[in-house]
């Protein structure tokens, strides 16, 4: 069998750290059941990130929608900063405390993937970024990973079923296996051209047998205008000066009238590598750095009990509002209060409340946006945040 969780068990609270189960046992035995507010924040981000992309909200809604609780949250796809609550749950602790492990798992990994994808897309600019990382993860979570890679900014995903779930066409070129089976790069590319539907762009993988420059020239001369691009997936042990190799390929193709042929690169890419290759490369296939992205280390903490501010050491107690200026994107965190009218930033912009009601006593208060709408929202924000 596959070692994956049954959704029914997740919904039943069976995927909880044991100390939460024991806490519930103690509270029920002692007749203690208090109404609390708990918030979710990240104190820091991986590496040198200054921000994260919130993802996993849709799955959290699915997990919590049948519970008698209230939830305020940032919109899925919101770019957030450290120490800002991205979600708040209000209700009897015994109604939702058992789900802390699962809620964090849903938010932390999804946000990590979406954040890395957003960073790669920001680095690439208007160049395409395709999620190629499904082979580096358990297939049971591939739909989650590729969905969040897509909403984070990737232009496409490679797995057929994942693309189908997103209502997108799968993206990909050809594997080394096809070229090895046919025995020659040009013949394999010609076979691909003869068999595969014309709507699929012809992108030839050119690093299987021979020098990449020579293979690029050969496939370009064989397919001419039908060749959309060439892809390099050269192993690090054979790369040498990789940027020089790509520069030579571009020169030789242009010299022979194949300036229309795009250059795709895959293998060992992240946002830093993308920035260095941008002058020469037209599109990227990014695998491990997105699919194996470090999680955003969110934590859930109680900040209010029975209407009174109360939190553990190192946490600011009380329910909070996160306000963001629509003009300069400055954020302000203040004690929560129902807002009457709009606050103004010193720049003259309007402060908007980032946490909005999402669930109230088993009712979902907002329509959950499609992945395409979330991706568009992320891409609208990205130009205003630095790598």
C-alpha positions in Angstrom: 0.0 0.0 0.0 1.0 3.6 -0.3 1.9 5.3 3.0 -0.5 8.3 2.7 -3.1 9.6 5.2 -6.7 8.9 4.8 -8.6 12.2 4.5 -11.2 10.9 6.9 -8.6 10.3 9.6 -7.2 13.9 9.1 -10.8 15.3 9.5 -11.2 13.1 12.6 -8.2 14.6 14.3 -6.2 11.4 14.2 -3.1 13.1 12.8 -2.4 15.1 16.0 0.8 15.1 18.1 0.2 12.9 21.1 0.5 15.8 23.6 -2.6 17.4 22.1 -4.5 14.1 22.5 -3.4 13.9 26.1 -4.3 17.6 26.7 -7.8 16.9 25.5 -8.0 14.0 27.8 -7.0 16.1 30.8 -9.2 19.0 30.0 -12.3 16.8 29.6 -11.6 14.8 32.7 -11.3 18.1 34.7 -14.3 19.7 33.0 -12.3 22.6 31.6 -13.5 24.1 28.3 -12.6 27.7 27.7 -13.2 30.0 24.7 -9.9 31.1 23.2 -8.4 32.9 20.3 -5.3 31.4 18.7 -3.1 33.0 16.0 -0.7 31.7 13.4 2.5 33.6 12.8 6.1 33.0 11.5 8.8 34.6 13.5 11.3 34.2 10.7 11.7 32.9 7.1 14.1 30.4 5.6 17.5 31.6 4.4 17.4 35.4 3.9 13.8 35.7 2.8 12.0 38.9 3.8 8.5 37.6 3.2 6.4 34.5 2.5 3.4 33.6 0.4 0.4 32.3 2.3 -0.9 29.0 0.9 -2.8 26.0 2.1 -5.9 28.1 3.1 -8.3 26.1 1.0 -7.3 22.9 2.6 -7.6 24.4 6.1 -11.1 25.5 5.2 -11.9 21.9 4.2 -10.5 20.7 7.5 -12.3 23.2 9.8 -15.6 24.0 8.0 -17.7 21.6 10.1 -16.5 23.0 13.4 -18.3 25.6 15.6 -15.5 28.1 15.4 -14.8 31.5 13.8 -11.7 32.1 11.6 -10.2 35.3 10.3 -7.4 34.9 7.7 -5.4 36.6 5.1 -6.4 35.8 1.5 -4.6 32.8 0.1 -1.7 34.1 -2.0 -1.1 37.1 0.3 2.6 38.0 0.7 3.2 38.5 4.4 6.0 39.4 6.8 7.4 38.0 10.0 5.4 38.3 13.2 2.2 39.1 11.3 -0.8 36.8 12.1 -1.9 35.2 8.9 -4.9 33.4 10.6 -6.8 33.5 13.8 -9.2 30.9 15.2 -11.7 31.7 17.9 -13.7 29.0 19.6 -13.8 26.4 22.4 -10.3 25.0 22.6 -11.6 21.5 22.8 -13.4 22.1 19.4 -10.2 22.8 17.5 -7.1 22.2 19.6 -6.6 18.7 18.3 -6.2 20.0 14.8 -3.2 22.2 15.4 -0.7 19.7 14.0 -2.7 19.3 10.8 -3.5 23.0 10.3 0.2 23.8 10.6 1.2 21.0 8.3 -1.2 22.3 5.7 -0.1 25.9 5.9 3.6 25.5 6.5 4.5 23.2 3.6 2.1 24.8 1.1 3.4 28.3 2.0 7.0 27.1 1.7 6.4 25.7 -1.9 4.5 28.8 -3.0 7.1 31.1 -1.5 10.0 29.4 -3.4 8.0 29.3 -6.6 7.3 33.1 -6.2 10.9 33.8 -5.6 11.9 31.8 -8.7 9.3 33.6 -10.8 10.3 37.0 -9.5 13.9 36.2 -10.5 12.9 35.0 -13.9 10.8 38.1 -14.7 8.8 37.5 -17.9 10.6 34.2 -18.7 8.6 31.0 -18.2 9.1 28.9 -15.0 7.8 25.3 -15.1 7.4 23.1 -12.0 9.5 20.0 -12.7 9.8 18.6 -9.2 7.2 15.9 -8.9 9.9 13.2 -9.1 11.5 14.5 -5.9 8.4 14.0 -3.7 5.9 11.3 -2.7 3.2 11.1 -5.5 0.6 11.2 -2.8 1.4 14.9 -2.2 2.3 15.8 -5.8 -1.1 17.6 -6.4 -0.5 19.8 -3.3 3.0 20.6 -4.3 2.3 21.4 -7.9 -0.9 23.4 -7.0 1.2 25.6 -4.7 4.0 25.9 -7.2 1.5 27.2 -9.7 -0.3 29.7 -7.4 3.1 30.9 -6.3 3.9 31.9 -9.9 5.0 28.9 -11.9 3.7 29.2 -15.5 2.9 25.5 -15.7 3.3 22.1 -14.0 4.7 18.9 -15.6 2.4 16.1 -14.1 -0.6 15.2 -16.3 -3.1 14.7 -13.4 -1.9 17.7 -11.5 -2.4 19.9 -14.5 -5.8 18.4 -15.1 -6.8 19.3 -11.5 -5.6 22.9 -12.1 -7.5 23.0 -15.5 -4.2 23.8 -17.2 -2.3 22.0 -20.0 0.7 20.0 -18.6 4.1 21.5 -19.6 7.2 19.5 -20.6 9.7 18.8 -23.3 11.2 15.3 -23.8 13.2 13.0 -21.5 16.6 11.5 -22.1 14.9 8.1 -22.2 13.3 8.9 -25.6 16.6 9.9 -27.1 18.4 6.9 -25.6 15.7 4.5 -26.9 15.9 5.9 -30.4 19.6 6.4 -30.3 20.1 9.9 -31.7 19.0 13.3 -30.7 17.9 14.5 -34.1 16.0 11.3 -34.9 14.3 11.4 -31.5 13.3 15.0 -32.1 12.0 14.2 -35.6 10.0 11.2 -34.2 8.5 13.5 -31.5 7.6 16.0 -34.2 5.9 13.3 -36.3 3.8 11.8 -33.5 2.9 14.4 -30.9 0.0 16.8 -31.6 1.1 20.1 -33.3 -0.3 22.2 -30.4 2.7 20.9 -28.3 5.8 23.0 -28.7 8.8 21.2 -30.1 11.6 21.6 -27.5 14.5 19.2 -28.1 16.7 18.0 -25.3 20.3 18.4 -26.6 22.7 17.1 -24.0 22.3 13.3 -24.1 25.2 12.2 -26.3 27.2 14.9 -27.9 28.4 18.5 -27.5 25.4 20.7 -26.8 26.3 23.3 -29.4 26.6 20.8 -32.2 23.3 19.0 -31.2 21.5 22.4 -31.1 22.6 23.2 -34.6 21.7 19.7 -35.9 18.1 19.8 -34.5 17.6 23.3 -35.7 18.6 22.4 -39.2 16.4 19.3 -39.1 13.2 21.0 -37.9 13.9 24.6 -38.9 10.8 26.8 -38.1 9.0 23.9 -36.4 11.6 23.9 -33.6 10.4 26.1 -30.8 13.3 25.6 -28.4 16.2 23.5 -27.1 16.7 22.3 -23.5 19.8 21.8 -21.5 19.7 19.5 -18.5 23.5 18.9 -18.5 24.8 17.2 -15.4 27.0 19.3 -13.1 29.9 16.9 -13.7 29.8 17.8 -17.4 28.9 21.5 -17.3 32.2 23.3 -17.0 31.5 27.0 -17.7 27.7 26.5 -18.2 27.0 30.1 -19.0 29.7 30.0 -21.7 28.1 26.9 -23.2 24.8 28.6 -23.4 26.4 31.7 -24.9 28.0 29.6 -27.6 24.7 27.9 -28.4 22.9 31.2 -28.7 25.6 32.6 -31.0 25.7 29.6 -33.3 21.9 29.5 -33.6 21.6 33.2 -34.3 24.4 33.0 -36.8 22.6 30.3 -38.8 19.2 32.1 -38.8 17.6 30.3 -35.9 17.1 33.3 -33.6 13.5 32.1 -33.0 14.7 29.0 -31.1 14.3 29.5 -27.4 16.8 28.2 -24.8 15.3 26.2 -21.9 17.4 25.2 -18.9 16.7 22.7 -16.1 18.6 21.0 -13.3 19.8 22.4 -10.0 18.1 25.8 -10.3 16.9 28.3 -7.7 16.3 32.0 -7.7 20.0 32.9 -7.5 21.0 30.7 -10.4 18.1 32.0 -12.4 19.2 35.6 -11.9 22.7 34.7 -13.2 21.3 32.9 -16.3 18.7 35.4 -17.3 20.7 37.2 -20.0 21.0 34.0 -22.0 17.9 31.8 -21.1 14.3 32.1 -22.1 12.6 29.6 -19.8 13.4 27.4 -16.8 12.3 24.0 -15.5 12.7 24.2 -11.7 12.4 20.9 -9.7 14.0 20.2 -6.3 14.3 23.7 -5.0 10.5 24.2 -5.3 9.2 20.7 -4.5 11.6 20.4 -1.6 11.3 24.0 -0.5 11.9 24.7 3.2 8.6 25.1 5.0 7.5 28.5 6.3 7.8 27.9 10.1 4.4 29.0 11.3 3.3 28.4 14.9 -0.1 28.4 16.5 -0.3 30.2 19.9 -3.2 31.1 22.2 -3.4 34.8 22.7 -6.7 35.3 24.4 -8.8 33.2 26.9 -12.4 34.0 27.8 -12.1 37.5 26.2 -8.9 38.4 28.2 -5.5 38.8 26.5 -3.2 36.0 27.6 -0.2 34.5 25.9 3.0 32.6 26.7 6.3 34.3 27.2 7.8 35.8 24.0 4.3 36.3 22.4 2.2 39.5 22.2 -1.2 38.7 23.7 -4.5 39.7 22.4 -6.3 39.6 19.1 -4.7 41.7 16.3 -5.3 43.5 13.1 -2.7 43.6 10.3 -3.1 46.8 8.3 -1.3 47.3 5.0 -1.0 50.5 3.1 -2.4 50.1 -0.4 0.1 52.6 -1.7 3.5 51.9 -0.1 2.8 48.4 1.3 3.9 49.5 4.8 2.3 47.2 7.4 1.0 48.1 10.8 -0.1 45.7 13.5 -2.6 47.0 16.1 -4.9 45.5 18.7 -8.0 44.1 17.0 -11.1 46.3 16.9 -14.0 46.4 14.5 -13.0 49.1 12.2 -15.1 52.2 11.4 -13.7 54.1 8.5 -10.2 53.9 6.9 -6.9 54.7 8.6 -4.4 56.6 6.5 -0.7 56.0 6.1 1.9 58.8 6.3 2.4 58.5 2.6 -1.3 59.3 2.0 -2.3 55.7 1.1 -5.2 53.8 2.7 -4.6 51.1 5.3 -6.6 47.9 4.5 -7.3 45.1 7.0 -5.5 42.0 5.9 -7.4 39.5 8.1 -11.0 39.0 7.0 -13.7 36.7 8.3 -13.4 33.3 6.6 -15.5 30.8 8.7 -18.3 31.5 11.2 -20.0 28.6 13.1 -19.7 26.0 10.3 -20.4 28.6 7.5 -17.8 29.5 4.9 -18.1 33.2 4.4 -16.0 33.7 1.3 -15.9 32.0 -2.1 -12.6 30.2 -2.4 -10.8 31.5 -5.5 -9.5 29.3 -8.3 -5.8 28.7 -8.5 -5.5 31.0 -11.5 -7.0 33.9 -9.5 -4.6 33.2 -6.6 -1.6 33.1 -9.0 -2.7 36.4 -10.5 -2.9 37.9 -7.0 0.6 36.7 -6.2 2.0 38.1 -9.4 0.4 41.5 -8.8 2.1 41.8 -5.5 5.6 40.4 -6.4 7.0 43.5 -8.2 6.6 45.4 -4.9 8.6 43.0 -2.8 12.4 42.5 -3.0 14.2 39.2 -3.3 
